[in-house]
Amino acid sequence: MQNVLVVDGNADAREMLATMLKTAGYDVALVADGQEGYDRFAELKPAVVLADIFMPGMDGIAMIREIRRAFPDARIIAMSAGWNVPNLQVSGRVIAKPLDRETVTSAVAAILAGSTRG
């Protein structure tokens, strides 16, 4: 079973993503901010990270940059409700909120299959 780390400041969003991913057969870890996301990534080395961009404390962009610096091969999917988010090139894949099961599971499956660097 593949591990997915979900990093999102919104508790409802985290739980929704966990349900979607668990239903699709993934093992899921949940955290609420970028610093915790970085620390958990270093601990778990998950197959994929789903990272919200806008979070309190260390935001998603800073977290993605730190993960990339320490773990260049990390597979990361950024999530954002904002279309004009600066510097999203730090992640190889971006999905727009609101999220649906098909979008999330397809993005995770694609990045695991190597169709894009994440």
MARBA-3410 file (N, C-alpha, C, O; in Angstrom, 1 decimal):
118
0.8,-1.2,0.0,0.0,0.0,0.0,0.9,1.2,0.0,1.8,1.3,0.8 ~ 0.6,2.2,-0.9,1.4,3.4,-1.0,0.9,4.4,0.1,-0.2,4.6,0.4 ~ 1.9,5.1,0.7,1.7,6.2,1.7,1.5,7.5,1.0,2.2,7.9,0.1 ~ 0.4,8.3,1.4,0.2,9.6,0.9,0.2,10.5,2.2,-0.6,10.2,3.1 ~ 0.9,11.6,2.1,0.9,12.6,3.2,0.0,13.8,2.7,0.3,14.4,1.7
-1.0,14.1,3.5,-1.9,15.2,3.2,-1.5,16.4,4.1,-1.6,16.2,5.3 ~ -1.2,17.5,3.6,-0.9,18.7,4.4,-1.8,19.8,4.0,-1.8,20.4,2.9 ~ -2.7,20.1,4.9,-3.8,21.1,4.6,-4.2,21.7,5.9,-4.4,21.0,6.9 ~ -4.3,23.0,6.0,-4.7,23.8,7.2,-6.1,23.6,7.6,-6.5,24.0,8.7 ~ -6.9,23.1,6.7,-8.4,23.0,6.9,-8.7,21.5,7.3,-8.5,20.6,6.6
-9.2,21.4,8.6,-9.5,20.0,9.1,-10.5,19.3,8.2,-10.3,18.1,8.0 ~ -11.5,20.0,7.7,-12.5,19.3,6.9,-11.9,18.8,5.6,-12.2,17.7,5.1 ~ -11.1,19.6,5.0,-10.4,19.3,3.7,-9.5,18.1,4.0,-9.5,17.1,3.1 ~ -8.7,18.1,5.1,-7.9,16.9,5.4,-8.7,15.6,5.5,-8.3,14.6,4.9 ~ -9.8,15.7,6.2,-10.6,14.5,6.4,-11.3,14.0,5.1,-11.3,12.8,4.8
-11.7,15.0,4.3,-12.3,14.6,3.0,-11.2,13.9,2.1,-11.5,12.9,1.4 ~ -10.0,14.5,2.0,-9.0,13.9,1.3,-8.6,12.5,1.8,-8.3,11.6,1.0 ~ -8.5,12.4,3.1,-8.2,11.1,3.7,-9.3,10.0,3.3,-8.9,8.9,2.9 ~ -10.5,10.4,3.3,-11.6,9.5,2.9,-11.4,9.1,1.4,-11.5,7.9,1.1 ~ -11.2,10.1,0.6,-11.0,9.8,-0.9,-9.9,8.8,-1.1,-10.0,7.9,-1.9
-8.8,9.1,-0.5,-7.5,8.3,-0.7,-7.6,7.0,-0.1,-7.2,6.0,-0.7 ~ -8.2,6.8,1.1,-8.3,5.5,1.8,-9.2,4.6,0.9,-9.0,3.4,0.8 ~ -10.3,5.2,0.4,-11.2,4.5,-0.4,-10.5,3.9,-1.7,-10.9,2.9,-2.2 ~ -9.6,4.7,-2.2,-8.8,4.3,-3.3,-7.7,3.3,-3.0,-6.9,2.9,-3.9 ~ -7.5,3.0,-1.7,-6.5,2.0,-1.3,-5.2,2.5,-0.8,-4.2,1.8,-0.7
-5.1,3.8,-0.5,-3.9,4.4,-0.1,-3.8,4.5,1.5,-4.9,4.6,2.1 ~ -2.6,4.4,2.0,-2.4,4.6,3.5,-2.2,6.1,3.6,-1.4,6.7,2.8 ~ -2.9,6.8,4.5,-2.9,8.3,4.5,-2.4,8.8,5.9,-2.9,8.3,6.9 ~ -1.5,9.8,5.9,-1.1,10.5,7.1,-1.6,12.0,6.9,-1.5,12.5,5.8 ~ -2.1,12.6,7.9,-2.6,14.0,7.9,-1.9,14.9,8.8,-1.6,14.6,9.9
-1.5,16.1,8.3,-0.9,17.2,9.1,-1.5,18.5,8.7,-2.1,18.6,7.6 ~ -1.4,19.5,9.6,-2.1,20.7,9.4,-1.3,21.9,9.0,-1.9,23.0,8.6 ~ 0.0,21.8,8.9,0.8,23.0,8.5,2.1,22.6,7.8,2.5,21.4,7.9 ~ 2.8,23.5,7.2,3.9,23.2,6.4,5.1,22.7,7.2,5.8,21.7,6.8 ~ 5.4,23.2,8.4,6.5,22.7,9.2,6.2,21.3,9.6,7.1,20.4,9.5
5.0,21.0,10.1,4.6,19.6,10.4,4.7,18.7,9.2,5.1,17.6,9.3 ~ 4.3,19.3,8.1,4.4,18.5,6.8,5.8,18.1,6.5,6.1,17.0,6.1 ~ 6.7,19.1,6.6,8.1,18.8,6.3,8.7,17.7,7.3,9.3,16.8,6.9 ~ 8.4,17.9,8.6,8.9,17.0,9.6,8.3,15.6,9.3,9.0,14.6,9.4 ~ 7.0,15.5,9.0,6.4,14.2,8.8,6.9,13.6,7.5,7.1,12.3,7.4
7.2,14.4,6.5,7.8,13.8,5.2,9.1,13.2,5.6,9.4,12.1,5.1 ~ 10.0,13.9,6.3,11.3,13.4,6.6,11.2,12.1,7.4,12.0,11.2,7.3 ~ 10.2,12.0,8.3,10.0,10.8,9.1,9.4,9.6,8.2,9.9,8.5,8.3 ~ 8.4,9.9,7.4,7.7,8.8,6.7,8.2,8.5,5.4,8.1,7.4,4.9 ~ 8.8,9.5,4.7,9.2,9.3,3.3,8.0,8.8,2.4,8.1,7.7,1.8
6.9,9.5,2.4,5.7,9.0,1.7,5.9,9.0,0.2,6.8,9.6,-0.3 ~ 5.1,8.2,-0.5,5.2,8.1,-1.9,4.8,9.4,-2.6,5.3,9.7,-3.6 ~ 3.8,10.1,-2.0,3.3,11.3,-2.6,2.9,12.2,-1.4,2.5,11.8,-0.4 ~ 3.0,13.5,-1.7,2.5,14.6,-0.8,1.5,15.4,-1.5,1.7,15.8,-2.6 ~ 0.3,15.6,-0.9,-0.7,16.5,-1.3,-0.6,17.7,-0.4,-0.8,17.6,0.8
-0.2,18.9,-1.0,0.1,20.0,-0.2,-0.7,21.2,-0.6,-0.7,21.7,-1.7 ~ -1.5,21.7,0.4,-2.2,23.0,0.2,-1.2,24.1,0.1,-0.2,24.0,0.8 ~ -1.5,25.1,-0.7,-0.6,26.2,-0.8,-0.8,27.2,0.4,0.2,27.7,0.9 ~ -2.0,27.5,0.7,-2.3,28.6,1.7,-2.5,27.9,3.0,-3.6,27.3,3.2 ~ -1.6,28.0,4.0,-1.7,27.5,5.3,-1.1,28.4,6.3,-0.3,29.2,5.9
-1.5,28.3,7.6,-0.9,29.2,8.6,0.5,28.7,8.8,0.9,27.5,8.6 ~ 1.3,29.6,9.4,2.7,29.2,9.6,3.5,29.1,8.3,3.4,29.9,7.4 ~ 4.3,28.0,8.2,5.0,27.7,7.0,4.0,27.4,5.9,3.2,26.4,6.0 ~ 3.9,28.1,4.8,2.9,27.8,3.8,3.4,26.7,2.9,4.5,26.2,3.0 ~ 2.5,26.3,2.0,2.8,25.2,1.1,4.0,25.4,0.2,4.8,24.5,0.0
4.1,26.6,-0.3,5.3,26.9,-1.2,6.6,26.7,-0.5,7.5,26.1,-1.0 ~ 6.7,27.3,0.7,7.9,27.1,1.5,8.2,25.7,1.9,9.3,25.2,1.8 ~ 7.1,25.0,2.3,7.3,23.5,2.6,7.8,22.7,1.4,8.7,21.9,1.5 ~ 7.2,23.0,0.3,7.6,22.3,-1.0,9.0,22.5,-1.3,9.8,21.6,-1.6 ~ 9.4,23.8,-1.2,10.8,24.2,-1.4,11.8,23.4,-0.5,12.8,22.9,-0.9
11.4,23.4,0.8,12.3,22.7,1.8,12.3,21.2,1.5,13.4,20.6,1.7 ~ 11.2,20.6,1.2,11.2,19.2,0.9,12.1,18.9,-0.3,12.9,18.0,-0.3 ~ 11.9,19.7,-1.4,12.7,19.6,-2.6,14.2,19.7,-2.3,15.0,19.0,-2.9 ~ 14.6,20.7,-1.5,16.0,20.9,-1.1,16.6,19.6,-0.5,17.7,19.2,-0.8 ~ 15.8,19.0,0.4,16.3,17.9,1.2,16.1,16.5,0.5,16.9,15.6,0.6
15.0,16.5,-0.3,14.6,15.2,-1.0,14.2,15.6,-2.4,13.0,15.7,-2.7 ~ 15.2,15.7,-3.3,14.9,16.2,-4.7,13.9,15.3,-5.5,13.3,15.8,-6.4 ~ 13.8,14.0,-5.1,13.0,13.1,-5.9,11.6,13.0,-5.3,10.8,12.2,-5.8 ~ 11.2,13.9,-4.3,9.9,13.8,-3.7,8.8,14.1,-4.8,9.0,14.9,-5.7 ~ 7.7,13.3,-4.7,6.6,13.5,-5.5,5.6,14.3,-4.8,5.0,13.9,-3.7
5.3,15.5,-5.3,4.4,16.5,-4.6,3.4,17.0,-5.6,3.6,17.4,-6.7 ~ 2.1,17.0,-5.1,1.0,17.6,-5.8,0.5,18.8,-5.0,0.1,18.7,-3.8 ~ 0.6,20.0,-5.5,0.2,21.2,-4.9,-1.3,21.4,-5.1,-1.9,21.0,-6.2 ~ -2.0,21.9,-4.1,-3.5,22.1,-4.2,-3.7,23.6,-3.9,-3.2,24.1,-2.9 ~ -4.6,24.2,-4.7,-4.9,25.6,-4.4,-6.3,26.0,-5.0,-6.7,25.5,-6.1
-7.0,26.8,-4.2,-8.2,27.4,-4.8,-7.9,28.7,-5.5,-8.8,29.2,-6.3 ~ -6.7,29.2,-5.4,-6.3,30.5,-6.1,-5.6,30.2,-7.4,-4.7,29.4,-7.5 ~ -6.2,30.7,-8.5,-5.6,30.5,-9.8,-4.3,31.3,-10.1,-3.5,30.8,-10.9 ~ -4.1,32.4,-9.4,-2.9,33.2,-9.7,-1.9,33.1,-8.6,-1.4,34.1,-8.1 ~ -1.7,31.9,-8.2,-0.7,31.7,-7.1,0.7,31.8,-7.6,1.0,31.1,-8.6
1.5,32.6,-7.0,2.9,32.8,-7.5,3.8,31.5,-7.1,3.5,30.9,-6.1 ~ 4.7,31.3,-8.0,5.8,30.3,-7.7,5.3,28.9,-7.6,5.9,28.1,-6.9 ~ 4.2,28.5,-8.2,3.7,27.1,-8.2,4.6,26.2,-9.0,4.4,25.0,-8.9 ~ 5.6,26.8,-9.7,6.5,25.9,-10.4,7.4,25.1,-9.5,8.1,24.2,-9.9 ~ 7.3,25.3,-8.2,8.1,24.5,-7.2,7.5,23.1,-7.2,8.2,22.2,-6.7
6.3,22.9,-7.6,5.7,21.6,-7.6,5.4,21.3,-9.1,5.1,22.1,-9.9 ~ 5.6,20.0,-9.5,5.4,19.6,-10.8,4.0,19.4,-11.2,3.7,19.4,-12.4 ~ 3.1,19.4,-10.3,1.7,19.2,-10.6,0.9,20.0,-9.6,1.1,20.1,-8.4 ~ -0.2,20.7,-10.1,-1.1,21.5,-9.3,-2.5,21.1,-9.7,-2.9,21.0,-10.8 ~ -3.3,20.9,-8.6,-4.7,20.6,-8.8,-5.5,21.7,-8.1,-5.1,22.2,-7.1
-6.6,22.1,-8.7,-7.4,23.2,-8.2,-8.5,22.7,-7.3,-9.1,21.7,-7.5 ~ -8.7,23.5,-6.2,-9.8,23.3,-5.3,-11.0,24.0,-5.8,-10.8,25.0,-6.5 ~ -12.2,23.6,-5.6,-12.6,22.4,-4.8,-12.2,21.1,-5.5,-12.2,21.0,-6.7 ~ -11.9,20.1,-4.7,-11.4,18.8,-5.2,-12.5,17.8,-5.2,-13.5,17.9,-4.5 ~ -12.4,16.9,-6.2,-13.3,15.8,-6.3,-12.5,14.5,-6.3,-11.3,14.6,-6.6
-13.1,13.4,-6.0,-12.4,12.1,-5.9,-11.7,11.8,-7.1,-10.5,11.3,-7.0 ~ -12.3,11.9,-8.3,-11.6,11.6,-9.5,-10.3,12.4,-9.8,-9.3,11.8,-10.1 ~ -10.4,13.7,-9.6,-9.3,14.6,-9.7,-8.1,14.2,-8.8,-7.0,14.0,-9.2 ~ -8.4,13.9,-7.6,-7.4,13.6,-6.6,-6.8,12.2,-6.9,-5.6,12.1,-6.9 ~ -7.6,11.2,-7.0,-7.1,9.9,-7.2,-6.4,9.8,-8.6,-5.4,9.0,-8.7
-6.8,10.4,-9.6,-6.1,10.4,-10.9,-4.8,11.1,-10.8,-3.8,10.6,-11.4 ~ -4.7,12.2,-10.1,-3.4,12.9,-9.9,-2.4,12.1,-9.2,-1.3,12.0,-9.5 ~ -2.9,11.4,-8.1,-2.0,10.6,-7.3,-1.5,9.4,-8.1,-0.3,9.1,-8.1 ~ -2.5,8.8,-8.8,-2.1,7.6,-9.6,-1.1,8.0,-10.8,-0.2,7.3,-11.0 ~ -1.3,9.1,-11.4,-0.5,9.6,-12.5,1.0,9.9,-12.0,1.9,9.5,-12.6
1.1,10.6,-10.8,2.4,10.9,-10.3,3.1,9.6,-9.9,4.3,9.5,-10.0 ~ 2.4,8.7,-9.3,3.0,7.4,-8.9,3.5,6.6,-10.1,4.4,5.9,-10.1 ~ 2.7,6.7,-11.2,3.1,6.0,-12.5,4.2,6.7,-13.2,4.7,6.2,-14.2 ~ 4.6,7.9,-12.7,5.7,8.6,-13.3,5.4,9.4,-14.5,6.3,9.8,-15.3 ~ 4.1,9.7,-14.7,3.7,10.5,-15.9,4.2,12.0,-15.7,4.2,12.7,-16.7
4.5,12.4,-14.5,5.0,13.8,-14.3,5.9,13.8,-13.0,5.6,13.0,-12.1 ~ 6.9,14.6,-13.0,7.6,14.8,-11.8,6.7,15.6,-10.9,6.1,16.6,-11.3 ~ 6.6,15.3,-9.6,5.8,16.0,-8.8,6.5,16.7,-7.7,5.8,17.4,-6.9
END
